[in-house]
Amino acid sequence: MPFSYALIFLTALVLGLSLYPVFIRLYTKNNIVDKRDVRKIHLVEVPTMGGVPIFLAFLVAVLIWVNYLDIQEHRFLIGTLIFMFFIGLRDDFVSLKPIIKLLSQVVPAVIVFYLSETRIHSFYGLFHTGDFSIYLSLPITVFTIIVITNSFNLIDGLDGLAGLVGLVILLSFGAWFAWLGNTSFSLLLFAMAGSMVAFLKFNWQPAKIFMGDTGALLLGFLFAVIAIKFINTNFNLVADNPLKFQGSIATAVAVLIIPLFDTLRIFTIRLIKRKSPFVADKNHTHHVLLRLGLTHAQTAIVLALVNLIFVGLAVIFREVSDAILLPVILFLGLNVSLLLDYLIIKQVVSKKGKKPHSLMEIIKSSRKAS
C-alpha cells in the first residue's frame, strides 16, 4: 500500500510541474496578476490563481489512482472542494466583499455536515458534557470550518509560506490516516501533497506564481474537514490503540497551529486598535519575521519548523488529555507570538533609546509601528 501513496504523490507532482509553466505564461499574457498595493510586500506583479493547477493536478491524480467506489465514498467532499474552488476563482477575478465571501462558505460547510457526516459531536471529553444536539452541532461545525478555512487563507501572503505549512499539515494528517488503514482518504491527502510540492517549486522565493484565493480557500476548507474527521476518528479509537491521541482537539490544533494562531493574533491586534478584524494590514506573523530581517524563504522555513515542533509535541505527549495538553499548546503559541512582538517592538523603540517594559506598552508601540 505505501507504493500507492508514492504513485499518487508522484503523479500529482509531475502533473503540477507540467501545468505550472503553461498557466504562468497564460496568466502573464492575459495580465492575470496580483496587483500591487500598500499592504502587500511584493515589489512586482506576479501571476495569481495558482490554485487552478493545484486542483487540476490533484483531481487527475485522484481519478487515475483512486478506484471508483472510494471516489463515491468521498464524492461530497470532492464536490464541496469544487464549490470552494469556484468561490476562490470568483474572488480572484473580481474581489468579493468579506461578508459575501464568508456567507458563500456556509453552503459547502452545511453540505459536508449533512451529507458526509463531517460534524463536531461534542467537546470530546474536554468539559465532560454529552453529545451536542444537531441544532447545536450545526452552527459549531460550520463556524469551525469557516474559521479554519479563512485562517489558512490569511497566511497566503508570503513566497512559500502557505505551500510549506500546507505540506506539513497534509503529510501529518495523511500519514496518520495511512497508518490507521484509511487508504482511500489518505490517498486524497497524498495527492494534494504532491500537487503542493509542485506549487512550491514555482512559489518559492522569488515566486513565479501565487496561490490566490482559488487555492487558499480550497485548501483551507480541506484542512477543516480533515481536522474534524481526525478528531472524530481518533476519539472513537479504542484506548489501547497505539495511534490514539488522548487529546483529540489539542492534536488537531497543534497540526494547524500556524494558521490558527496567526488568525487569533491579527484579529486580537485589530480589535485592540478598534479596527474591523477583516481589514487587511501588516501584523501577520510573517510580517514580523520579515521586519526582523529574515527573507521570504527563511520566514517560511522558520514557521514550518515551528509547525513541526508543535506536531512533535503532540506526538510526544499523545497520552496527555485535552484538559492539560490544549492549554499548554495555547500557552506556548501565545508566548511565541508575544516573543515575536517583543522582538520587533524592541527593535523599533531601541532607535529612540527606549525599551518596552510591559505587554500594554508593547501593544501601544505595535500600534505606532504598524
C-alpha positions as CSV (number, residue, x, y, z in Angstrom):
1,M,0.0,0.0,0.0
2,P,2.9,2.5,0.6
3,F,3.5,2.1,-3.2
4,S,0.0,3.5,-3.9
5,Y,0.8,6.6,-1.8
6,A,4.1,7.1,-3.7
7,L,2.4,6.7,-7.1
8,I,-0.4,9.2,-6.4
9,F,2.0,11.7,-4.8
10,L,4.4,11.5,-7.8
11,T,1.6,11.6,-10.3
12,A,0.2,14.9,-8.8
13,L,3.8,16.2,-8.6
14,V,4.6,15.5,-12.2
15,L,1.3,16.9,-13.4
16,G,1.8,20.0,-11.4
17,L,5.3,20.6,-12.7
18,S,4.0,20.2,-16.2
19,L,1.0,22.5,-15.7
20,Y,2.6,25.5,-14.0
21,P,4.7,26.8,-16.8
22,V,1.6,26.8,-19.1
23,F,-0.5,28.6,-16.6
24,I,2.2,31.1,-15.7
25,R,2.6,32.0,-19.3
26,L,-1.2,32.1,-19.8
27,Y,-1.8,34.4,-16.7
28,T,1.1,36.7,-17.7
29,K,-0.2,37.1,-21.2
30,N,-3.7,37.9,-20.0
31,N,-2.5,40.2,-17.2
32,I,-4.0,37.9,-14.5
33,V,-1.6,39.1,-11.8
34,D,-1.7,40.1,-8.2
35,K,-1.9,43.9,-8.2
36,R,0.4,45.8,-6.0
37,D,-0.9,47.9,-3.1
38,V,0.4,49.5,0.1
39,R,-0.3,46.4,2.3
40,K,1.5,43.9,0.1
41,I,5.2,43.1,0.4
42,H,5.9,42.1,-3.2
43,L,7.6,44.7,-5.4
44,V,6.5,43.2,-8.7
45,E,3.2,42.0,-10.1
46,V,3.1,38.2,-10.1
47,P,0.6,35.8,-11.8
48,T,-2.0,34.6,-9.3
49,M,-4.6,31.8,-9.3
50,G,-2.0,29.1,-8.7
51,G,-4.8,27.1,-7.1
52,V,-6.1,26.2,-10.6
53,P,-3.1,23.9,-11.4
54,I,-3.0,22.7,-7.8
55,F,-6.6,21.5,-8.1
56,L,-6.2,20.1,-11.6
57,A,-3.1,18.0,-10.7
58,F,-4.9,16.8,-7.6
59,L,-8.1,15.8,-9.4
60,V,-6.4,14.0,-12.3
61,A,-4.1,12.0,-9.9
62,V,-7.2,11.0,-7.8
63,L,-9.1,9.9,-11.0
64,I,-6.1,7.8,-12.1
65,W,-5.2,6.1,-8.8
66,V,-8.3,6.0,-6.6
67,N,-10.9,3.4,-7.5
68,Y,-14.5,4.4,-8.4
69,L,-16.0,3.1,-5.1
70,D,-13.6,5.1,-3.0
71,I,-14.3,8.2,-5.1
72,Q,-18.0,7.6,-4.5
73,E,-17.4,7.4,-0.8
74,H,-15.8,10.9,-0.8
75,R,-17.9,12.4,-3.5
76,F,-19.5,15.0,-1.3
77,L,-16.0,16.2,-0.1
78,I,-14.7,16.4,-3.6
79,G,-17.9,18.2,-4.7
80,T,-17.6,20.8,-1.9
81,L,-13.9,21.3,-2.8
82,I,-15.0,22.1,-6.3
83,F,-17.6,24.5,-4.9
84,M,-14.8,26.2,-2.8
85,F,-12.6,26.2,-5.9
86,F,-15.1,28.3,-7.8
87,I,-15.7,30.7,-4.8
88,G,-11.9,31.4,-4.8
89,L,-11.8,31.7,-8.6
90,R,-14.6,34.3,-8.5
91,D,-12.8,36.2,-5.8
92,D,-9.5,36.2,-7.6
93,F,-11.2,37.6,-10.8
94,V,-13.5,40.1,-9.0
95,S,-13.0,40.6,-5.3
96,L,-15.9,39.6,-3.1
97,K,-16.9,41.7,-0.1
98,P,-15.6,39.9,3.1
99,I,-19.2,39.2,4.3
100,I,-20.2,37.7,0.9
101,K,-17.1,35.5,0.9
102,L,-17.9,34.3,4.4
103,L,-21.5,33.6,3.6
104,S,-20.6,31.7,0.5
105,Q,-18.6,29.3,2.6
106,V,-21.6,28.4,4.6
107,V,-23.2,26.3,1.8
108,P,-20.3,23.8,1.3
109,A,-19.9,23.6,5.1
110,V,-23.6,22.7,5.5
111,I,-23.3,20.2,2.7
112,V,-20.5,18.2,4.3
113,F,-22.2,18.4,7.6
114,Y,-25.4,16.7,6.4
115,L,-24.1,14.5,3.5
116,S,-20.7,13.4,4.6
117,E,-21.2,13.3,8.4
118,T,-18.4,16.0,8.9
119,R,-19.6,17.3,12.2
120,I,-18.5,18.2,15.7
121,H,-20.4,15.9,18.0
122,S,-19.3,17.1,21.4
123,F,-16.4,18.6,23.4
124,Y,-14.8,15.1,23.2
125,G,-14.3,14.8,27.0
126,L,-12.8,18.3,27.4
127,F,-15.7,19.5,29.6
128,H,-17.3,16.2,30.4
129,T,-20.6,17.1,28.6
130,G,-22.8,14.9,26.5
131,D,-23.2,14.9,22.7
132,F,-24.5,18.0,21.0
133,S,-27.9,18.1,19.5
134,I,-28.0,18.6,15.8
135,Y,-29.2,22.2,16.3
136,L,-26.0,22.9,18.4
137,S,-23.7,20.8,16.3
138,L,-24.5,22.5,13.0
139,P,-23.5,26.1,14.0
140,I,-20.4,24.9,15.9
141,T,-19.3,22.8,12.9
142,V,-20.0,25.5,10.3
143,F,-18.2,28.1,12.5
144,T,-15.2,25.8,12.9
145,I,-15.0,25.1,9.2
146,I,-15.2,28.8,8.3
147,V,-12.5,29.7,10.9
148,I,-10.0,27.1,9.7
149,T,-10.7,27.8,6.0
150,N,-10.1,31.5,6.4
151,S,-7.2,31.1,8.8
152,F,-5.2,29.3,6.1
153,N,-6.3,31.9,3.5
154,L,-4.8,34.6,5.7
155,I,-1.3,33.1,5.8
156,D,-1.1,33.1,2.0
157,G,0.9,36.4,1.8
158,L,4.5,35.3,1.5
159,D,6.5,33.3,-1.0
160,G,6.5,29.6,0.0
161,L,4.7,30.0,3.3
162,A,1.2,28.7,2.6
163,G,2.7,25.9,0.4
164,L,5.2,24.7,3.0
165,V,2.8,24.9,6.0
166,G,0.1,23.3,3.9
167,L,2.5,20.4,3.1
168,V,3.2,19.9,6.8
169,I,-0.5,19.7,7.5
170,L,-1.2,17.3,4.6
171,L,1.6,14.9,5.4
172,S,0.9,15.0,9.2
173,F,-2.7,14.0,8.8
174,G,-2.1,11.9,5.7
175,A,0.5,9.7,7.5
176,W,-1.8,9.2,10.5
177,F,-4.8,8.1,8.3
178,A,-2.5,5.9,6.3
179,W,-1.1,4.2,9.4
180,L,-4.7,3.8,10.6
181,G,-5.6,1.9,7.4
182,N,-7.9,4.5,5.9
183,T,-6.4,4.2,2.5
184,S,-9.0,6.0,0.4
185,F,-8.9,9.2,2.5
186,S,-5.1,9.2,2.9
187,L,-4.7,8.8,-0.9
188,L,-6.6,12.1,-1.3
189,L,-4.2,13.8,1.1
190,F,-1.1,12.4,-0.6
191,A,-2.4,13.5,-4.0
192,M,-2.8,17.1,-2.7
193,A,0.6,16.9,-1.1
194,G,2.2,16.0,-4.4
195,S,0.4,18.9,-6.0
196,M,1.6,21.2,-3.2
197,V,5.3,20.3,-3.8
198,A,4.9,21.2,-7.5
199,F,3.3,24.5,-6.4
200,L,6.2,25.2,-4.1
201,K,8.7,24.8,-6.9
202,F,7.2,27.9,-8.6
203,N,6.1,29.7,-5.5
204,W,9.5,29.7,-3.7
205,Q,11.3,33.0,-3.4
206,P,11.2,34.7,-5.8
207,A,7.7,33.5,-6.6
208,K,6.7,33.0,-10.2
209,I,3.0,32.4,-9.2
210,F,0.8,33.0,-6.2
211,M,-1.8,30.6,-4.8
212,G,-4.6,33.1,-4.7
213,D,-8.0,32.5,-3.1
214,T,-8.6,29.8,-5.7
215,G,-6.1,27.6,-3.9
216,A,-6.1,29.0,-0.3
217,L,-9.9,28.7,0.2
218,L,-9.8,25.2,-1.4
219,L,-7.0,24.0,0.9
220,G,-8.3,25.7,4.0
221,F,-11.7,24.0,3.5
222,L,-9.9,20.7,3.0
223,F,-7.9,21.2,6.2
224,A,-11.1,22.0,8.2
225,V,-12.7,18.8,7.0
226,I,-9.6,16.7,7.7
227,A,-9.3,18.2,11.2
228,I,-12.9,17.3,12.1
229,K,-12.5,13.9,10.6
230,F,-9.3,13.3,12.6
231,I,-10.9,14.4,15.9
232,N,-13.9,12.1,15.4
233,T,-11.9,9.1,14.2
234,N,-9.2,9.5,16.9
235,F,-11.7,10.0,19.7
236,N,-13.6,6.8,18.8
237,L,-10.4,4.6,18.7
238,V,-10.1,2.0,21.4
239,A,-8.0,3.2,24.4
240,D,-5.1,0.8,23.7
241,N,-4.7,1.6,20.0
242,P,-1.1,2.8,19.5
243,L,-2.3,5.5,17.1
244,K,-4.7,7.1,19.5
245,F,-4.0,10.6,20.9
246,Q,-5.7,11.2,24.2
247,G,-6.1,14.9,23.3
248,S,-8.1,14.8,20.0
249,I,-8.7,18.6,19.9
250,A,-5.3,19.6,21.1
251,T,-3.6,17.4,18.5
252,A,-5.7,18.9,15.7
253,V,-4.9,22.4,17.0
254,A,-1.1,21.5,17.1
255,V,-1.2,20.5,13.4
256,L,-3.0,23.7,12.4
257,I,-1.1,25.9,14.9
258,I,0.4,28.4,12.4
259,P,-2.8,29.5,10.6
260,L,-4.9,29.3,13.7
261,F,-2.6,31.3,15.9
262,D,-1.8,33.8,13.2
263,T,-5.5,34.5,12.8
264,L,-6.1,34.8,16.5
265,R,-3.1,37.2,16.7
266,I,-4.1,39.6,14.0
267,F,-7.8,39.6,15.0
268,T,-6.8,40.5,18.5
269,I,-4.5,43.3,17.4
270,R,-7.1,44.7,15.0
271,L,-9.8,44.7,17.8
272,I,-7.4,46.4,20.2
273,K,-6.8,49.0,17.6
274,R,-10.6,49.3,17.2
275,K,-10.4,48.3,13.6
276,S,-12.5,45.8,11.7
277,P,-11.0,42.3,12.0
278,F,-11.5,41.9,8.3
279,V,-9.4,44.9,7.3
280,A,-6.0,43.8,5.9
281,D,-2.8,45.0,7.5
282,K,0.8,44.0,8.0
283,N,0.5,42.5,11.5
284,H,0.8,38.9,10.4
285,T,3.4,36.7,12.0
286,H,5.3,36.5,8.7
287,H,5.4,40.3,8.5
288,V,7.0,40.4,12.0
289,L,9.7,37.9,10.9
290,L,10.4,39.9,7.7
291,R,10.8,43.1,9.8
292,L,13.3,41.2,12.0
293,G,15.4,40.8,8.8
294,L,14.5,37.3,7.6
295,T,14.0,36.6,3.9
296,H,10.8,35.1,2.5
297,A,12.4,31.7,2.3
298,Q,13.8,31.9,5.8
299,T,10.5,33.0,7.2
300,A,8.6,30.2,5.5
301,I,11.1,27.6,6.8
302,V,11.0,29.0,10.4
303,L,7.2,28.9,10.6
304,A,7.1,25.4,9.0
305,L,9.7,24.3,11.6
306,V,7.6,25.8,14.4
307,N,4.6,23.9,13.0
308,L,6.6,20.7,13.0
309,I,7.7,21.3,16.6
310,F,4.1,21.6,17.7
311,V,3.2,18.4,15.8
312,G,6.2,16.7,17.5
313,L,4.9,17.9,20.9
314,A,1.5,16.4,20.2
315,V,3.1,13.1,19.3
316,I,5.4,13.0,22.3
317,F,2.5,13.9,24.7
318,R,-0.1,11.8,23.0
319,E,-1.0,10.2,26.3
320,V,-2.0,13.6,27.8
321,S,-5.6,14.6,27.7
322,D,-7.1,17.7,26.1
323,A,-7.7,19.2,29.5
324,I,-4.0,19.5,30.0
325,L,-2.5,19.5,26.5
326,L,-4.8,22.1,24.9
327,P,-4.0,24.8,27.5
328,V,-0.3,24.0,27.2
329,I,-0.4,24.3,23.4
330,L,-2.3,27.6,23.6
331,F,0.1,28.9,26.2
332,L,3.1,28.1,24.1
333,G,1.5,29.6,21.0
334,L,0.7,32.8,22.9
335,N,4.3,33.1,24.2
336,V,5.8,32.6,20.7
337,S,3.5,35.3,19.4
338,L,4.4,37.7,22.3
339,L,8.1,37.0,21.9
340,L,7.9,37.9,18.2
341,D,6.0,41.1,19.1
342,Y,8.5,41.9,21.8
343,L,11.5,41.5,19.4
344,I,10.1,43.7,16.7
345,I,8.9,46.4,19.1
346,K,12.3,46.3,20.9
347,Q,13.9,46.8,17.5
348,V,11.7,49.8,16.7
349,V,11.9,51.6,20.1
350,S,15.6,51.0,20.6
351,K,16.2,53.6,17.9
352,K,14.6,56.1,20.3
353,G,16.7,55.0,23.3
354,K,13.7,53.3,25.0
355,K,12.6,49.7,25.6
356,P,9.2,48.3,26.3
357,H,8.6,47.1,29.9
358,S,5.1,45.8,29.8
359,L,2.6,44.0,27.5
360,M,0.5,47.1,27.2
361,E,3.5,49.1,26.2
362,I,4.3,46.5,23.5
363,I,0.7,46.7,22.2
364,K,0.8,50.6,22.2
365,S,4.2,50.5,20.4
366,S,2.8,48.0,18.0
367,R,0.0,50.4,17.1
368,K,2.6,53.0,16.1
369,A,4.9,50.6,14.4
370,S,2.3,49.2,12.1
